[in-house]
Amino acid sequence: MFQSPVTLRRLALDDWQAVHSWAGLEQACRFQPWGPNTEEQTRAFVRTAVEAWSHAPQQRFAYVARFEGDLVGMGELHVRSRRHRQGEITYIVHPRVWGRGVGTAIGRELLSRGFGDLGLHRIFATCDPRNIGSARVLGRLGMTHEGRLRHTALLRDGWRDSEVFGILDGDWQPGTAAGGHDHGPAPA
């Protein structure tokens, strides 16, 4: 079985500098409604994400990704509806490791935790239509392109549409999402 060189662990308060190494880059947040972050914005984001681990019931699960010994990205799993067993994944990867399978590995692990640990029925993700790399990652994860939502976020360069991708628990096959080359920042 494929063994990913990318590992995830819970986000911790002292990870803020690693998170800022990508959250402060215009290239990394080009397709996001946030950023580039100041140090204080990154600290506040990390603080809120860490605090979410203690909420009951927990809705937000934030992880950092380690690759080749460094923290190079993060992923989040959000439970959007416990009753309907719906979740959403997001991820972001430092540009210096784009194209090395890190985003795909993060997404694979988030889906595995969402379907396996949390018993979700459907997990979705969105991305800017211009972010071809993220769309490819979501496709490699076995997610189906479900359509486009118009003007979902106001970015620095105007309104952004969102491509919606989704996968059902019965369609999830954890061994089939191969590594591959991912090229972009997180779905939002």
Backbone bond lengths (Angstrom), bond angles and torsions (degrees), N, CA, C in turn:
res aa  C-N    CA-C-N  psi(-1)  N-CA   C-N-CA  omega(-1)  CA-C   N-CA-C  phi
1 M - - - 1.444 - - 1.524 109.73 -
2 F 1.341 117.04 145.59 1.454 123.75 -179.85 1.516 110.47 -62.71
3 Q 1.313 117.79 128.46 1.458 122.35 177.28 1.518 108.29 -110.43
4 S 1.309 117.23 115.23 1.456 122.76 -176.64 1.521 111.25 -73.97
5 P 1.333 117.39 137.22 1.455 120.08 174.29 1.528 111.66 -78.79
6 V 1.327 117.62 -0.92 1.455 122.43 -179.64 1.524 108.17 -100.12
7 T 1.330 116.23 130.34 1.461 120.68 176.68 1.520 109.04 -121.90
8 L 1.329 115.34 147.88 1.460 121.11 177.23 1.515 109.60 -112.79
9 R 1.330 115.05 145.91 1.459 121.64 171.08 1.523 107.17 -144.28
10 R 1.326 114.84 161.59 1.457 120.12 179.25 1.522 111.31 -56.23
11 L 1.308 115.42 139.03 1.455 121.25 174.25 1.525 109.05 -64.63
12 A 1.326 117.02 137.91 1.469 122.99 178.40 1.531 109.12 -122.65
13 L 1.316 116.26 157.56 1.468 120.79 -178.24 1.521 112.73 -55.20
14 D 1.330 116.71 -39.92 1.465 118.54 -177.31 1.530 113.71 -76.73
15 D 1.323 117.42 5.10 1.471 121.39 174.85 1.524 112.42 -84.83
16 W 1.320 118.01 -1.66 1.462 120.22 -171.60 1.528 112.41 -58.63
17 Q 1.339 118.79 -36.54 1.465 120.01 -179.11 1.522 111.63 -67.10
18 A 1.330 116.92 -40.17 1.465 119.96 176.30 1.528 109.74 -63.70
19 V 1.334 117.04 -45.36 1.463 120.83 178.44 1.530 109.68 -59.81
20 H 1.315 116.57 -40.86 1.470 119.58 -179.23 1.533 111.92 -66.86
21 S 1.328 117.33 -24.71 1.467 119.54 179.89 1.515 112.17 -61.29
22 W 1.339 118.01 -24.34 1.469 120.19 173.38 1.520 112.04 -110.06
23 A 1.333 118.14 -33.99 1.470 120.82 -177.70 1.524 112.01 -68.19
24 G 1.314 117.52 -18.90 1.458 121.36 177.55 1.516 113.83 -90.21
25 L 1.326 116.99 0.98 1.462 121.31 -177.36 1.531 111.19 -98.64
26 E 1.306 116.03 127.47 1.464 120.33 178.02 1.532 111.30 -59.02
27 Q 1.307 117.28 -40.05 1.463 122.20 -179.82 1.527 111.77 -60.03
28 A 1.326 117.68 -38.43 1.466 121.77 -176.74 1.523 112.35 -74.34
29 C 1.319 117.67 -29.61 1.470 119.62 -175.68 1.528 112.28 -112.17
30 R 1.306 116.78 19.90 1.462 122.14 -177.44 1.524 112.79 -52.38
31 F 1.327 117.38 -40.39 1.457 121.36 -174.93 1.527 112.71 -99.78
32 Q 1.329 117.40 15.26 1.459 122.31 -176.94 1.531 110.64 -107.69
33 P 1.334 117.44 153.43 1.464 120.08 176.41 1.529 112.28 -78.80
34 W 1.318 118.66 -0.21 1.457 124.06 178.59 1.526 109.18 -118.75
35 G 1.295 115.22 164.50 1.452 122.43 170.88 1.513 114.77 80.00
36 P 1.332 113.84 175.51 1.452 125.26 -4.78 1.527 110.74 -62.10
37 N 1.326 114.54 141.50 1.457 121.72 -174.95 1.519 112.62 -78.10
38 T 1.320 114.50 149.08 1.462 120.79 164.61 1.534 106.00 -80.94
39 E 1.327 117.43 167.72 1.460 119.85 177.23 1.525 110.79 -59.00
40 E 1.331 117.35 -41.61 1.467 119.64 -178.90 1.530 111.27 -65.37
41 Q 1.323 118.35 -38.42 1.464 120.74 177.22 1.531 110.67 -62.99
42 T 1.322 116.93 -41.36 1.463 119.83 178.37 1.523 110.60 -65.75
43 R 1.329 117.66 -44.17 1.476 120.65 177.73 1.525 110.60 -58.19
44 A 1.331 117.34 -43.85 1.470 121.36 -179.30 1.528 110.59 -65.09
45 F 1.329 117.17 -42.01 1.468 120.94 177.53 1.524 110.37 -59.67
46 V 1.333 116.90 -49.02 1.462 121.09 -178.15 1.529 109.98 -63.29
47 R 1.307 117.34 -43.33 1.469 121.18 179.68 1.534 110.38 -58.28
48 T 1.323 117.72 -47.20 1.467 122.09 -179.96 1.524 111.36 -64.45
49 A 1.331 116.90 -42.00 1.470 120.71 -179.78 1.524 111.46 -66.45
50 V 1.334 117.25 -38.42 1.468 120.89 178.09 1.525 110.03 -67.67
51 E 1.321 116.95 -43.11 1.467 120.70 178.89 1.527 112.05 -60.71
52 A 1.323 117.26 -30.39 1.467 120.95 -179.02 1.526 112.64 -61.85
53 W 1.340 116.82 -23.78 1.474 120.05 178.20 1.528 111.82 -64.48
54 S 1.338 117.45 -22.37 1.461 119.85 -176.95 1.530 113.34 -97.97
55 H 1.310 117.92 -1.37 1.461 120.72 179.97 1.525 110.45 -75.89
56 A 1.323 115.29 144.91 1.463 119.86 177.61 1.528 108.48 -128.96
57 P 1.317 118.50 125.26 1.463 124.83 -4.64 1.531 109.95 -73.95
58 Q 1.293 115.23 147.54 1.460 120.53 -178.48 1.518 110.22 -72.76
59 Q 1.329 116.03 131.58 1.462 122.32 -179.29 1.524 111.94 -113.86
60 R 1.324 116.99 -21.55 1.468 121.56 -172.22 1.519 109.50 -128.46
61 F 1.333 115.45 128.08 1.460 122.72 -178.63 1.532 107.37 -125.02
62 A 1.329 117.17 106.33 1.461 121.89 -176.70 1.528 110.36 -106.04
63 Y 1.324 115.19 131.52 1.465 122.50 -177.77 1.525 110.21 -127.90
64 V 1.325 116.47 150.39 1.462 121.24 168.13 1.520 107.61 -103.71
65 A 1.320 114.79 151.81 1.459 121.52 -178.09 1.520 110.37 -110.32
66 R 1.328 115.09 130.93 1.462 121.95 177.19 1.526 108.07 -107.13
67 F 1.335 114.58 133.24 1.462 121.87 178.82 1.516 107.56 -143.55
68 E 1.321 115.90 126.12 1.468 121.97 -179.16 1.526 111.74 51.96
69 G 1.341 116.33 40.78 1.450 122.28 174.41 1.517 116.21 85.62
70 D 1.329 118.70 -5.98 1.463 121.37 -177.58 1.519 111.38 -119.25
71 L 1.343 116.12 151.66 1.456 121.00 170.64 1.531 106.57 -79.06
72 V 1.333 115.60 118.42 1.465 120.22 -172.66 1.524 113.68 -126.20
73 G 1.308 117.90 5.51 1.455 119.36 179.62 1.510 110.21 177.48
74 M 1.305 113.96 -176.74 1.455 118.63 176.86 1.517 109.62 -152.43
75 G 1.313 114.14 163.60 1.452 121.37 176.72 1.508 109.07 -141.75
76 E 1.311 114.79 150.82 1.463 120.09 177.04 1.509 109.68 -132.15
77 L 1.309 114.29 144.52 1.455 123.54 173.14 1.519 105.63 -117.60
78 H 1.327 116.13 122.33 1.464 122.15 179.41 1.524 108.51 -113.87
79 V 1.306 117.10 126.02 1.466 120.58 172.87 1.518 105.81 -82.82
80 R 1.316 116.88 113.06 1.461 121.58 -178.10 1.526 112.01 -88.35
81 S 1.340 117.27 -28.84 1.467 121.14 175.77 1.521 108.34 -154.73
82 R 1.323 116.53 115.40 1.472 119.62 175.31 1.519 110.10 -70.76
83 R 1.312 116.68 -40.91 1.465 120.61 -178.40 1.533 111.25 -59.06
84 H 1.332 116.12 -43.51 1.463 120.56 -178.15 1.527 112.52 -96.17
85 R 1.350 116.22 3.75 1.467 123.42 177.05 1.531 111.68 53.05
86 Q 1.344 114.71 50.56 1.462 122.60 -178.52 1.516 110.24 -111.36
87 G 1.325 117.17 139.55 1.453 121.37 177.37 1.512 111.49 -140.30
88 E 1.312 114.90 168.65 1.462 122.20 178.32 1.522 108.61 -134.60
89 I 1.322 116.52 141.84 1.461 120.41 173.68 1.519 109.87 -114.05
90 T 1.326 114.88 147.93 1.457 122.80 171.80 1.526 107.00 -137.55
91 Y 1.307 116.19 156.73 1.458 120.47 176.74 1.510 109.06 -155.15
92 I 1.315 115.59 159.18 1.463 122.29 173.24 1.527 107.13 -146.90
93 V 1.313 115.07 143.77 1.458 121.59 -176.78 1.528 108.58 -130.99
94 H 1.324 115.67 137.93 1.466 120.34 176.72 1.530 108.75 -59.15
95 P 1.341 117.85 133.95 1.472 120.27 -178.76 1.523 114.65 -55.22
96 R 1.331 118.32 -26.72 1.469 118.79 -177.67 1.533 112.93 -67.66
97 V 1.349 117.67 -15.52 1.469 119.64 177.74 1.529 112.43 -116.34
98 W 1.328 117.52 13.92 1.465 119.73 175.01 1.526 108.70 -58.76
99 G 1.307 115.35 145.16 1.459 121.05 176.98 1.519 114.06 83.07
100 R 1.337 117.92 10.01 1.466 120.53 -176.38 1.526 112.70 -116.05
101 G 1.342 117.21 13.69 1.460 120.91 175.98 1.513 115.64 84.83
102 V 1.335 117.72 5.40 1.461 120.96 -176.34 1.530 111.11 -67.52
103 G 1.329 117.62 -46.97 1.461 120.85 179.42 1.518 111.88 -61.02
104 T 1.315 116.58 -41.13 1.467 120.88 178.13 1.525 110.59 -63.26
105 A 1.325 117.20 -42.43 1.467 120.75 179.81 1.528 111.23 -65.76
106 I 1.331 116.62 -40.66 1.468 119.72 177.09 1.527 109.36 -61.53
107 G 1.330 116.86 -49.49 1.460 121.00 -179.30 1.510 112.51 -59.91
108 R 1.325 116.83 -42.36 1.465 121.14 179.25 1.524 110.59 -59.35
109 E 1.331 116.38 -45.01 1.464 120.22 -178.92 1.529 111.41 -68.09
110 L 1.318 118.04 -38.63 1.459 120.76 177.53 1.529 110.94 -63.64
111 L 1.331 117.21 -42.64 1.468 120.40 178.17 1.526 110.31 -63.99
112 S 1.314 116.51 -42.40 1.459 120.57 179.33 1.526 111.13 -60.19
113 R 1.316 116.91 -43.06 1.466 120.67 179.17 1.526 111.11 -69.58
114 G 1.317 116.96 -38.71 1.462 120.24 179.96 1.519 112.85 -65.93
115 F 1.324 116.46 -45.75 1.460 119.66 179.94 1.521 111.35 -79.31
116 G 1.322 117.47 -42.44 1.460 121.17 -176.18 1.518 113.93 -77.81
117 D 1.330 116.69 -58.34 1.463 120.85 -175.04 1.527 113.20 -75.81
118 L 1.329 116.83 -38.54 1.457 120.20 -173.39 1.530 113.72 -100.71
119 G 1.321 117.41 -10.86 1.458 120.20 178.76 1.519 114.28 65.98
120 L 1.338 116.98 32.14 1.463 119.79 178.85 1.524 110.59 -69.79
121 H 1.317 115.95 155.06 1.471 122.17 178.30 1.528 111.41 -97.68
122 R 1.335 116.76 -38.07 1.467 121.59 -178.14 1.516 108.69 -138.07
123 I 1.334 115.04 136.51 1.457 121.45 175.24 1.520 107.22 -128.00
124 F 1.329 115.62 135.33 1.457 119.76 179.48 1.519 110.47 -125.92
125 A 1.320 114.62 167.51 1.461 123.11 175.04 1.517 107.09 -148.52
126 T 1.316 115.96 156.79 1.461 120.39 176.08 1.521 108.94 -126.77
127 C 1.319 115.29 157.32 1.465 119.97 171.56 1.516 109.97 -153.17
128 D 1.309 114.85 155.66 1.450 122.61 176.23 1.538 107.60 -63.03
129 P 1.341 118.56 135.67 1.466 120.25 179.68 1.526 113.74 -57.70
130 R 1.333 117.65 -24.22 1.470 120.81 178.99 1.525 112.21 -79.16
131 N 1.327 117.15 -12.03 1.459 120.94 -176.49 1.534 109.17 -91.27
132 I 1.290 115.22 76.61 1.464 122.70 -176.65 1.528 111.10 -60.92
133 G 1.337 117.26 -37.49 1.465 120.84 179.90 1.520 112.15 -60.57
134 S 1.326 116.94 -45.26 1.467 119.45 179.16 1.524 111.35 -67.08
135 A 1.319 117.22 -38.36 1.466 119.80 177.69 1.534 109.95 -61.01
136 R 1.311 116.94 -39.37 1.472 120.24 177.91 1.527 111.29 -65.54
137 V 1.335 116.43 -41.71 1.470 119.95 177.97 1.526 109.64 -58.65
138 L 1.319 117.06 -48.51 1.465 120.87 -178.18 1.527 110.95 -61.84
139 G 1.312 117.68 -38.11 1.464 121.04 175.37 1.518 112.04 -64.51
140 R 1.344 117.01 -41.39 1.465 120.36 178.31 1.520 111.78 -63.98
141 L 1.326 116.78 -26.77 1.461 120.67 178.29 1.528 112.08 -76.94
142 G 1.324 117.10 -3.65 1.460 120.78 -179.26 1.510 113.15 89.06
143 M 1.320 116.88 9.28 1.457 120.55 -179.98 1.527 109.54 -79.47
144 T 1.309 115.96 143.01 1.462 123.08 -178.95 1.519 109.66 -94.73
145 H 1.341 115.94 134.99 1.464 119.62 174.08 1.522 107.51 -70.79
146 E 1.328 116.24 118.73 1.464 121.40 -174.37 1.520 113.12 -102.57
147 G 1.315 117.34 -11.79 1.458 119.17 178.68 1.511 112.31 142.31
148 R 1.326 113.77 -172.71 1.461 121.39 -177.92 1.515 109.85 -124.65
149 L 1.341 114.88 132.11 1.455 121.77 172.28 1.528 107.29 -100.48
150 R 1.305 116.42 133.13 1.466 120.28 -174.90 1.521 111.95 -89.83
151 H 1.322 114.86 139.74 1.463 124.74 173.04 1.525 112.31 48.99
152 T 1.313 115.83 59.11 1.466 120.70 -177.68 1.520 113.93 -90.10
153 A 1.324 117.82 -18.34 1.465 120.30 -178.07 1.525 109.43 -149.60
154 L 1.316 115.45 142.93 1.455 121.37 176.86 1.522 108.48 -96.22
155 L 1.324 115.50 111.56 1.459 121.88 178.93 1.519 109.69 -98.70
156 R 1.312 116.25 178.17 1.454 121.42 179.37 1.519 111.93 -62.59
157 D 1.340 117.98 -28.33 1.462 121.52 -178.44 1.529 112.93 -103.95
158 G 1.319 117.99 16.30 1.460 121.01 176.53 1.520 111.97 119.37
159 W 1.317 115.01 -171.40 1.460 120.73 -177.98 1.514 111.42 -69.43
160 R 1.323 114.64 141.98 1.459 121.81 -179.98 1.519 109.85 -113.89
161 D 1.314 115.76 134.07 1.456 121.02 169.09 1.528 107.51 -82.93
162 S 1.324 116.89 166.11 1.460 121.08 176.60 1.517 110.30 -130.90
163 E 1.321 115.32 125.23 1.457 120.86 170.34 1.519 106.60 -79.03
164 V 1.327 117.27 134.86 1.460 122.17 -178.68 1.526 108.88 -108.75
165 F 1.317 115.81 129.71 1.453 123.34 176.48 1.522 107.43 -122.20
166 G 1.333 117.66 143.58 1.455 120.17 179.25 1.517 111.85 -145.60
167 I 1.315 114.66 160.17 1.461 121.14 177.38 1.523 108.20 -146.93
168 L 1.322 116.17 142.59 1.458 122.50 179.01 1.516 109.97 -100.68
169 D 1.327 115.54 155.91 1.463 119.70 -178.08 1.527 111.74 -57.16
170 G 1.318 118.21 -37.20 1.461 121.13 -179.80 1.519 113.78 -70.04
171 D 1.335 116.33 -18.27 1.473 120.95 179.45 1.526 112.53 -95.02
172 W 1.330 116.27 -12.89 1.460 120.72 -175.99 1.515 110.52 -75.15
173 Q 1.312 115.27 123.63 1.457 122.50 176.06 1.521 106.67 -129.40
174 P 1.313 117.28 97.15 1.463 119.96 -171.67 1.516 115.22 -57.94
175 G 1.293 119.07 -27.44 1.461 120.20 -178.52 1.507 114.55 -81.52
176 T 1.350 119.22 -5.68 1.461 119.97 -173.56 1.512 114.12 -97.58
177 A 1.308 119.14 -13.83 1.454 120.74 -178.69 1.529 107.87 -83.40
178 A 1.311 116.22 90.88 1.461 121.10 -177.02 1.515 110.40 -73.62
179 G 1.309 115.24 160.78 1.465 122.26 179.84 1.507 112.80 -48.39
180 G 1.303 118.74 -106.36 1.455 119.98 175.73 1.515 111.72 99.18
181 H 1.309 113.94 -169.98 1.448 120.78 -173.71 1.507 109.97 -115.82
182 D 1.324 116.56 116.39 1.447 119.87 175.41 1.518 108.46 -111.13
183 H 1.312 115.13 147.99 1.453 119.55 -168.49 1.511 115.07 -127.37
184 G 1.287 121.09 12.52 1.444 112.69 -174.20 1.487 115.86 -156.55
185 P 1.320 112.97 178.33 1.443 119.45 179.79 1.516 112.48 -70.18
186 A 1.264 112.88 173.83 1.455 122.60 -172.43 1.497 114.71 -62.44
187 P 1.328 115.05 150.85 1.451 118.14 163.50 1.515 107.13 -64.81
188 A 1.283 116.95 151.26 1.468 119.31 -178.16 1.497 111.43 -102.60
